[in-house]
């Protein structure tokens, strides 16, 4: 699976990178939120 970047390049999806970003954004939220 690939993603299309803003500069029109295709890159393979890195789910670990996406999960890490979501986890950082959820820091400090209610304990009911599970990224």
C-alpha distance matrix in Angstrom:
0.0 3.8 7.1 10.3 13.1 16.7 17.8 15.4 13.4 9.7 8.6 6.0 6.0 9.4 10.5 13.9 14.4 13.8 16.1 18.7 18.9 19.5 21.9 23.9 24.2 25.5 28.1 31.6 30.6 32.2 31.6 30.4 27.1 24.6 21.4
3.8 0.0 3.8 6.7 9.5 13.1 14.0 11.7 9.7 6.1 5.3 4.3 5.2 9.0 10.9 14.1 13.7 13.2 16.2 18.3 17.9 19.0 21.7 23.1 23.3 25.1 27.7 31.1 30.4 32.4 32.2 31.2 27.6 25.4 21.9
7.1 3.8 0.0 3.8 6.2 9.7 11.3 9.4 8.3 5.6 5.5 6.2 5.9 9.2 11.1 14.1 12.8 11.8 15.2 17.1 16.0 17.1 20.2 21.2 20.9 23.1 25.7 29.1 28.4 30.6 30.8 29.9 26.2 24.4 20.8
10.3 6.7 3.8 0.0 3.8 6.7 8.1 5.8 5.8 4.7 6.6 9.0 9.5 12.5 14.5 17.3 15.4 14.5 18.1 19.6 17.9 19.2 22.6 23.0 22.5 25.0 27.6 30.9 30.2 32.6 33.2 32.3 28.6 27.2 23.6
13.1 9.5 6.2 3.8 0.0 3.8 5.4 5.2 5.3 6.2 7.3 10.3 10.6 12.7 15.0 17.1 14.5 14.0 17.8 18.6 16.6 18.4 21.7 21.5 21.0 24.0 26.3 29.5 29.2 32.0 32.8 32.2 28.4 27.2 23.5
16.7 13.1 9.7 6.7 3.8 0.0 3.8 5.4 7.3 9.4 11.0 14.1 14.3 16.1 18.1 20.0 17.1 16.3 20.1 20.5 18.0 19.8 23.1 22.5 21.6 24.8 27.1 30.1 29.8 32.7 33.9 33.4 29.6 28.8 25.3
17.8 14.0 11.3 8.1 5.4 3.8 0.0 3.9 5.6 8.9 11.0 14.6 15.7 17.6 20.2 21.9 19.0 18.9 22.7 22.9 20.7 22.9 26.0 25.3 24.7 28.0 30.1 33.2 33.1 36.1 37.2 36.8 33.0 32.0 28.4
15.4 11.7 9.4 5.8 5.2 5.4 3.9 0.0 3.8 6.6 9.6 13.1 14.5 17.1 19.7 21.9 19.5 19.1 22.9 23.8 21.8 23.6 26.9 26.7 26.1 29.1 31.4 34.6 34.2 37.0 37.9 37.2 33.4 32.2 28.6
13.4 9.7 8.3 5.8 5.3 7.3 5.6 3.8 0.0 3.8 6.5 10.2 12.3 14.7 17.7 19.8 17.6 17.8 21.6 22.3 20.9 23.0 25.9 25.9 25.8 28.7 30.9 34.3 34.1 36.8 37.4 36.9 33.1 31.5 27.8
9.7 6.1 5.6 4.7 6.2 9.4 8.9 6.6 3.8 0.0 3.8 6.9 9.2 12.2 15.1 17.5 16.0 16.1 19.6 20.8 19.8 21.7 24.6 25.0 25.1 27.7 30.0 33.5 33.1 35.6 35.8 35.1 31.4 29.5 25.9
8.6 5.3 5.5 6.6 7.3 11.0 11.0 9.6 6.5 3.8 0.0 3.8 6.4 8.8 12.0 14.1 12.7 13.4 16.8 17.8 17.3 19.3 21.9 22.5 23.0 25.5 27.5 31.1 31.0 33.4 33.4 32.9 29.3 27.2 23.4
6.0 4.3 6.2 9.0 10.3 14.1 14.6 13.1 10.2 6.9 3.8 0.0 3.8 6.4 9.5 11.8 11.4 12.1 15.0 16.4 16.6 18.4 20.6 21.7 22.6 24.5 26.6 30.3 30.0 32.2 31.7 31.2 27.7 25.2 21.6
6.0 5.2 5.9 9.5 10.6 14.3 15.7 14.5 12.3 9.2 6.4 3.8 0.0 3.8 6.0 9.0 8.7 8.7 11.5 13.4 13.6 14.9 17.2 18.6 19.3 21.0 23.3 26.9 26.5 28.5 28.1 27.4 23.9 21.4 17.8
9.4 9.0 9.2 12.5 12.7 16.1 17.6 17.1 14.7 12.2 8.8 6.4 3.8 0.0 3.8 5.5 5.4 6.6 8.9 10.2 11.1 12.9 14.6 16.0 17.3 18.9 20.7 24.4 24.4 26.5 25.8 25.6 22.1 19.5 15.9
10.5 10.9 11.1 14.5 15.0 18.1 20.2 19.7 17.7 15.1 12.0 9.5 6.0 3.8 0.0 3.8 5.4 5.0 6.1 8.5 9.9 10.6 12.1 14.3 15.4 16.4 18.5 22.1 21.7 23.4 22.6 22.2 18.8 16.0 12.5
13.9 14.1 14.1 17.3 17.1 20.0 21.9 21.9 19.8 17.5 14.1 11.8 9.0 5.5 3.8 0.0 3.8 5.5 5.1 6.1 8.6 10.0 10.4 12.3 14.3 15.3 16.6 20.3 20.5 22.4 21.4 21.5 18.3 15.4 12.0
14.4 13.7 12.8 15.4 14.5 17.1 19.0 19.5 17.6 16.0 12.7 11.4 8.7 5.4 5.4 3.8 0.0 3.8 5.5 5.2 6.3 8.8 9.9 10.8 12.6 14.4 15.7 19.5 19.9 22.4 21.9 22.3 18.8 16.4 12.8
13.8 13.2 11.8 14.5 14.0 16.3 18.9 19.1 17.8 16.1 13.4 12.1 8.7 6.6 5.0 5.5 3.8 0.0 3.8 5.5 5.2 6.3 8.6 10.1 10.8 12.5 14.6 18.2 18.0 20.2 20.1 19.9 16.3 14.2 10.4
16.1 16.2 15.2 18.1 17.8 20.1 22.7 22.9 21.6 19.6 16.8 15.0 11.5 8.9 6.1 5.1 5.5 3.8 0.0 3.8 5.4 5.2 6.1 8.6 9.9 10.5 12.4 16.0 15.7 17.6 17.0 17.0 13.5 11.0 7.3
18.7 18.3 17.1 19.6 18.6 20.5 22.9 23.8 22.3 20.8 17.8 16.4 13.4 10.2 8.5 6.1 5.2 5.5 3.8 0.0 3.8 5.5 5.1 6.2 8.7 9.9 10.8 14.6 15.2 17.6 17.1 17.9 14.6 12.4 9.0
18.9 17.9 16.0 17.9 16.6 18.0 20.7 21.8 20.9 19.8 17.3 16.6 13.6 11.1 9.9 8.6 6.3 5.2 5.4 3.8 0.0 3.8 5.4 5.2 6.3 8.8 10.2 13.9 14.3 17.2 17.5 18.1 14.5 13.2 9.7
19.5 19.0 17.1 19.2 18.4 19.8 22.9 23.6 23.0 21.7 19.3 18.4 14.9 12.9 10.6 10.0 8.8 6.3 5.2 5.5 3.8 0.0 3.8 5.4 5.1 6.2 8.8 12.2 11.7 14.2 14.5 14.7 11.0 9.8 6.4
21.9 21.7 20.2 22.6 21.7 23.1 26.0 26.9 25.9 24.6 21.9 20.6 17.2 14.6 12.1 10.4 9.9 8.6 6.1 5.1 5.4 3.8 0.0 3.8 5.5 5.1 6.4 10.0 10.2 12.6 12.3 13.3 9.9 8.4 5.7
23.9 23.1 21.2 23.0 21.5 22.5 25.3 26.7 25.9 25.0 22.5 21.7 18.6 16.0 14.3 12.3 10.8 10.1 8.6 6.2 5.2 5.4 3.8 0.0 3.8 5.4 5.3 9.1 10.3 13.5 13.9 15.4 12.2 11.7 9.3
24.2 23.3 20.9 22.5 21.0 21.6 24.7 26.1 25.8 25.1 23.0 22.6 19.3 17.3 15.4 14.3 12.6 10.8 9.9 8.7 6.3 5.1 5.5 3.8 0.0 3.8 5.6 8.5 8.8 12.1 13.5 14.4 11.0 11.4 9.2
25.5 25.1 23.1 25.0 24.0 24.8 28.0 29.1 28.7 27.7 25.5 24.5 21.0 18.9 16.4 15.3 14.4 12.5 10.5 9.9 8.8 6.2 5.1 5.4 3.8 0.0 3.8 6.2 5.6 8.6 9.7 10.7 7.4 8.2 7.1
28.1 27.7 25.7 27.6 26.3 27.1 30.1 31.4 30.9 30.0 27.5 26.6 23.3 20.7 18.5 16.6 15.7 14.6 12.4 10.8 10.2 8.8 6.4 5.3 5.6 3.8 0.0 3.8 5.6 8.8 9.6 11.9 9.5 10.1 9.6
31.6 31.1 29.1 30.9 29.5 30.1 33.2 34.6 34.3 33.5 31.1 30.3 26.9 24.4 22.1 20.3 19.5 18.2 16.0 14.6 13.9 12.2 10.0 9.1 8.5 6.2 3.8 0.0 3.8 6.7 8.4 11.1 9.7 11.5 12.0
30.6 30.4 28.4 30.2 29.2 29.8 33.1 34.2 34.1 33.1 31.0 30.0 26.5 24.4 21.7 20.5 19.9 18.0 15.7 15.2 14.3 11.7 10.2 10.3 8.8 5.6 5.6 3.8 0.0 3.8 6.4 8.1 6.8 9.4 10.5
32.2 32.4 30.6 32.6 32.0 32.7 36.1 37.0 36.8 35.6 33.4 32.2 28.5 26.5 23.4 22.4 22.4 20.2 17.6 17.6 17.2 14.2 12.6 13.5 12.1 8.6 8.8 6.7 3.8 0.0 3.8 5.3 5.8 9.0 11.3
31.6 32.2 30.8 33.2 32.8 33.9 37.2 37.9 37.4 35.8 33.4 31.7 28.1 25.8 22.6 21.4 21.9 20.1 17.0 17.1 17.5 14.5 12.3 13.9 13.5 9.7 9.6 8.4 6.4 3.8 0.0 3.8 5.4 7.3 10.3
30.4 31.2 29.9 32.3 32.2 33.4 36.8 37.2 36.9 35.1 32.9 31.2 27.4 25.6 22.2 21.5 22.3 19.9 17.0 17.9 18.1 14.7 13.3 15.4 14.4 10.7 11.9 11.1 8.1 5.3 3.8 0.0 3.8 6.3 9.7
27.1 27.6 26.2 28.6 28.4 29.6 33.0 33.4 33.1 31.4 29.3 27.7 23.9 22.1 18.8 18.3 18.8 16.3 13.5 14.6 14.5 11.0 9.9 12.2 11.0 7.4 9.5 9.7 6.8 5.8 5.4 3.8 0.0 3.8 6.4
24.6 25.4 24.4 27.2 27.2 28.8 32.0 32.2 31.5 29.5 27.2 25.2 21.4 19.5 16.0 15.4 16.4 14.2 11.0 12.4 13.2 9.8 8.4 11.7 11.4 8.2 10.1 11.5 9.4 9.0 7.3 6.3 3.8 0.0 3.8
21.4 21.9 20.8 23.6 23.5 25.3 28.4 28.6 27.8 25.9 23.4 21.6 17.8 15.9 12.5 12.0 12.8 10.4 7.3 9.0 9.7 6.4 5.7 9.3 9.2 7.1 9.6 12.0 10.5 11.3 10.3 9.7 6.4 3.8 0.0
